[in-house]
Amino acid sequence: MKRSAIVFALVTGVVLGATVLRDVLPISFAQTSSTMAPATPAPSSFNEKKALLENESNTITITEDNQNSVLFVSTITKPQASTDGSTDPLGIFGGNGTLPNDLQAEPQQGSGSGFFVSDKGDILTNYHVVEGADSITIKVHSDKKEYKAKVIGTAPDYDLALIRVEGFPANQIKAMKLGDSDLLKTGRKVLAMGSPFGLDFTVTEGIVSATNREIPTGMRGVPQNAIQTDAAINPGNSGGPLLNSNGEVIGINTQIFAPSGRFGGAQNAGVGFAIPINVAKNILAQLQKGGEVRSPTLGIQTADLANIAPKARKQLGNNLPEEGIYVRAVAPKSPAEKAGLKVGDVVIGIGNTKITAVDDLRKTLFANKFGDTFQLKITREGKEQTLSVTLEDYQPQK
């Protein structure tokens, strides 16, 4: 028995030892042979300790310079009443359409993040952070006092909003530097700042995992390009800035890819997304003017050729291309009509971008702004043509 116990103990120790050592041994050792290859010496010019400290110093400097420009945004939204003003439209309680006091719905509290973009106290955040809010307050890391804010402009299709703080000391407002997201490279260091889970200020570090990751964005969920990062982003980070190592804002944290957590809640999985700052820069002046910023539209009704049944497709003509979007209607005085687009045309490209579905067209339009001119590639009666289209603040008639 003793001998068996000793043997069992030795075997168990080996298994546990392998488990413990698994994460610290070189991958090549675990995958190839039982003989460890000699370690490759580090280049003599590389000073790991110095490099680590330089990175830490950079992170600390950026954090200290910007921590009071990042804001904790709190919202209160009252329960929506029915059209007759009641909160019990079916009248099940008392027959008068009003709930008893002990069953009245409580106001919903929400939180998110934002950051100063002007010396006037303008704050950029996500639209979904302030959507429908009856009350908005903000506070900064160094001041526990809360200040009221109001919505100035919204861009629901871009999931962006501009709010303005009231009564905040003017000499303490420091607008953050806005960078150029078009210059981003995969692998570049980034810092995500915000207020996850109601914590008033948090900074996490990671890299740019991808620069053009397509995700559904805004109220209509139109696919748009986003920055992917492994810097930890969690609920409450929405609206906060994503900064590069120069301390410039290159994105607005907006979404996470998160499987359900242990207790059913979302958890960071190392896949977060940010709206490129150039998207916000393109519409910032419009947001500051107030009201709702609309996304560019051509003013056409379309159908994806891939979704048209063969019989219906045959009725439309024999000269249709395999892919593209079929123009079913053109609105009067729209950018499309002014460019010469007609019913029966098929849009197959914008500039060098191939268009095969309506989502392709929307995504490409969203990447442009009013006043931009581009070349629209179409087929008309089987022949390819190019039309010049200028985007304008066109509002379709309802």
N, C-alpha and C positions, 0 to 999 in steps of 0.2 A: 504493500500500500504506500509506504513512504517513497519507494522508488518510483511508483506510478505518479505520485503527487509531484515529485521533483521534476519528472519528465514533462508532466502537464504544465507546471509552472514555467519551465524553460520555453516550451512551445508557445504558451500564452504571452510571455514576455517578448518573444520574437515578433509575433503578430502586432502587439501593441506598439512595439518599437518601430516597426515598419509604418504603421499609421501615423505616428508622431513625426517620423523623419520624412514622410512622403512630401510634405510641402516645402521642405528646405533643401532637398536634394536636387541637383540639376535635372531638367526634364530628360536630357539625353541619357542619363544614368538609369532612370526609371524605364526608359523605352528600349534600350539596346542590350547592354550586357551587365553582368554582375561585377565587372572590374571598372572601377572609377578611372576615367581618363584624367590626366593632369590638367589642372585649371589653366586657362589661357591668361597670361599676365596682362593686366590693364596697361594701356599706353602710358608711357612715362610722363606725358604732358597732361594727363587727366588727373585732377585733384578732386576726388569725390566729395570730400568734406567741404571744400571751398565751393563747389558747384551747388551742393545742397544748401549751404548758407546763403548763397546769392539768390536762389529761388525763394527761400524763406523771407529774405529781406525784401524782395520784390512784392511778395504777397502781403507782408505787413504794411509796406508803404502804401500800396493801393487801397488796402482796407482802411487805414487811418485817414487817408485823403478823402475817402468817399462814404464812410459810414454814416455821416450826418446828412448826406444827400439822398440816402435810401430811406424810404418811408414805410411805416406800418399803417396800412389802410384798413379801417374798420367800417362796416356798413350795418345798417338796420333796415329791414324791409318789412313793412306791415303786410298782413295777410290780405290777399286780393278779395274785394267784395264783388258781389254779382252786379249786374246792370241796374238792379233796383236798389242798390245800396246795402243789401243785407249780406251777412256771412253765412246764411242758411237758406239758399235760394229755393230749396224744396219745401221749406216750411214744416219740417218734421218736428221741430221743437216749438210748441206753443202756437203753431199755425200762423205766426206773423212774420216768418222769414228771418228771425233773429235767434241766435244761439244763446242759451243760458250763460251767465257770466263764468261759471266754472268749466264750461266747454268751449269758451272763446279761443280761437287759435292764437298762439303766441307769436309776436314778431320774430322774424328770422334774423339771426346775427351771422355775419360773414366777415372774412378777413382776407387780405391779400397784400400785395406790395406795390410800390411805385417809386419813382425817382424824379428829382427836379430836373427840368430841361430849360428853364429860363429864370432870370432874376426877378420876374414878376410873381413867382410862386406857382408856375405851371408845372403840373405833375403828369407824367406819362404812365399809364397802367393798361391792363387788359380791360376790354369792354365787359367781359363776363364777371369781372371783380365788382363793378359798380352798376351792372344792369338792374334797373328797377328799384334801386336803393332809395329810400325816403330820407336817410340820414347818412352822411359820410364824415368820418373824422380821421385825422392823420396824426402821427407823432414820429419824432426822430429818436435815434438811439440815445443821445445825450440829454434829452428833455422828456420827462415822463408826462408833461402836460399835453392834453389833446387839443387839436385845433380843428375847427369845422372846415369842410371843403365842399365845393359845388362842381357839378359837371359843366364843362364849357363846350366840349365837342365830342362826338362819338363817330366811330367808324366800325359798325357791327360786322361788315364783311371782312374786315382785317383783324377783328378782335382787339381793337385799340380804342382807348378813350383818353381824353385830356381833362383833368380836374384842376381846380385852382384853390389853394389854401387861403383862408381868411384870417387876418390878425396875427399871422406868423411874423416874428421879427425880421425885417427886411435885410438887416446886416448878417443874418444867419443863413440866408438862402444861398446855396452854392449849386449852380447848375452843373450837371455832369458833362464831361466831354463826350461827344458823339463821334464814333469812328466810322470806318468804311467797311461794311460787311462784305462788299464785293472782293476785298483783298484777302479774305480769310483763307487759311490753308488748313487742311486736315492735319491734326496732330498739334496744333498750336495750343498753348496753355490758356485756360479761361477761368474766371472766377464768377460764381453765381452768388448774388446777394439778394436777401429778402427776408421774409418772416414766416417760415414754415411752421405749421401747427400752432400759430399764434405767438411764436417766439419773436420778440420785437426786432432782433437783428441777428442774422446768421450768414456766414460766408463759407462756401465750399469751393474746392478746387478740382479741376479736371482738365480735359483736353477737348478740342473740337473733334468729334467722332465722324462727322460728315457735314458738308457745307450745303448740300442741296437735297435734303431729305424731304420728300413730298408727303404732307399730312393734310387732313381736312381741317380748315381753319375758318373761324367766323361763324355767324349765325346760320349761314346756308351750307357750311361744311364744304366749301369749294377747295379742292386740292391746291395748295400753295407751297412754295419752297420754304423750308425751315432749316435752322442750324441744329444739328444733333450734338449733344454733349454728354459725357459721363459724369460731369460735376453733379453732385446730388441735388435734385430738385424735387420738392414734395409739395403737397397741398398747402397753400399759403404763400408759396414762392411766385405765384402768378403775378405778372406785372412788374417784377423786379428786374434789375439789369444783369446782363451777362457781359463781363468786361474782359478785354485782352490784357496782355502783360504790359501794355503802355498805359493802362488805366482808362482806356476808352470803352464806351458802351458799344458793343457790336451786335447786341440782340436783346429782346425782351422775353424773359422766361414765360412760357405759356402753357405747356402741356407735358405730361409724363406718360411713358408706357409702363404701366404697373399692374402686375397680377395681383389678385386679392391677397391681402396680408393675412397673418395668422388669425386675427380676429375679424376678418372680413373687410378691413379697410385697405385702401391703396397703399402700396409701399414703393419706395424708389427701387428701381431695378437697374440703375446705371444707364438708362435711356431717357433722356430729357430733351425737350425741344424748345427753341427760342425763335421768335419772329425776327428776321434780319432787320437791323436798325435802319438800313436804307429804305425799307418799306415805310417805316414811321417818318423818316426825314422827308420823304416825298409828299406826305400829306400833313405834316406838322403845321404848316402855315394855314391850311384849310381848317384844321382842328382849332387853331387859335382864334379863327374868325367866328367860331361857334356853329351850333347846329350839327346836322348829320352829314358826314362825308360819304358820298356814294361812290361805289366802284365804277370804273369805266364800262360802258356798254355800247354795242354797235347799233342796237335797236332792231334786232331781227329775231324771228321765230325759226327754230331749226329742228332737225331730227338727225340722229346719227344714222348714216347709211347702213351700218352693221346691224341696227335694230329694226330696219324696215323689212317686212316679209317679202319673199321673192315675188309673189304675185303683185303686191303693191309697188314694188321696185320696178317691175316691168312696165307698169302703167305710167311711171314717171319718165320713161325713156330708155333707150338702149345705149346711150352714150355716157352713162354715169361711171365714175371711177369706182374701184373696189372699196376705197375708204374715204372718209371725209364727212362733213356735215352739210346736209341738204337745207337750203334756204326756203322756208315755207311762206314767210311773210317779211316785208320790209316796212318799218314804221316811217311815216312822213316826217321830213325834216330831221331825220336821224343821221348820225355819222355814216351809217351804211348807205342810205339813199344818196347823200351828198357825194359819196365815193363812187356811186354808179352800180352798186350791188342790186341784183334783181332776183325775183322769185324764180326758182329753178336752178340757180347757180349752186355750185358745191365748193365750200371753203376747204382747201387742202393744206394751207400753210400760212404762217405769218412770219415774214422774213425768212430765216433759215430754220424755223421751227415747224415741224410737221404737225398738222392738225388732223386727228382721226376721230375725235369725239368732242362733244360739247364741253366737257371738263377741261380738255386741252385748250380750247378757246378762252374759257373763263380764266384759267390759270395764267395764260399769256397776257390777257388784258389786265389782270390784277397787278402784273409786274410793271405795267406802264402807268402813266399819269396823264391827266388832262393837258392837252397841248402837244402831246407826243404824236408824231406821224410815223406810220410804218407801212410796209408793203403787204397787201393781202393777196395771197395766191388762190385763184379759183379756177374751176373748169366751167365753161359755158358751151353747151351743145357739143361737148366732147373736146373742145380746144382750151388749152391753158391760157390764162390771162393774169395780169398783175394790176391791182387797183391800189391807189394811194389813199390811205384813211388817216384822218386827223381826229384824235379823241377830244371830246368836249363834254362839258357838264350837262349831258343830255338826260332829261327826266322823262321816261316813258309815260304816256298818258294812260290812266287807268280806265 
